[in-house]
Amino acid sequence: NTSECEKYACCPLPPYLEDSGCVIEEDDNGGRPLRDVCFHLLKLYSDRSYELDQLLDPRSVTSDPLDFRLSWHLWEVLRALNYCHVSQQSWGVLNTSYAAQLESQGLWEWAVFVMLHEPDTQ
């Protein structure tokens, strides 16, 4: 609850933005500022209903918005811990994006494995 000029610490930016100073990078989609994945995990720990879409955004980990490796694996761990409050559409996008990433690298067997986690059986 301090004013802008009285802040004593920088916002928890993703690792690739840490050296950029205290500038808050704005998200293109919803106007939400980007935060480090560890920050989102702490928020989820303190509030079990914290929005998972921000946590699973690849840009909270890497500068490549199409790198879904950590996001997908993190989602599977959270799902195993009974965190399931993400929309079926977001879940599907995460699965298909990671599967496409694997297939583009020639790892089609792993892409099939990822698609077996698809919530929509059709």
Buried (B, 14 or more C-beta within 10 A) or exposed (E): EEEEEEEEEEBBBBEBBEEEEEEEBEBEEEEEEBBBBEBBBBBBEEEEEBBBBBBBBBBBBBEEEEBBBBBBEBBEEBBEEEBEEBEEEEBEBBBBBBBBBBBEEEBEEBBEEBBEBBEEEE
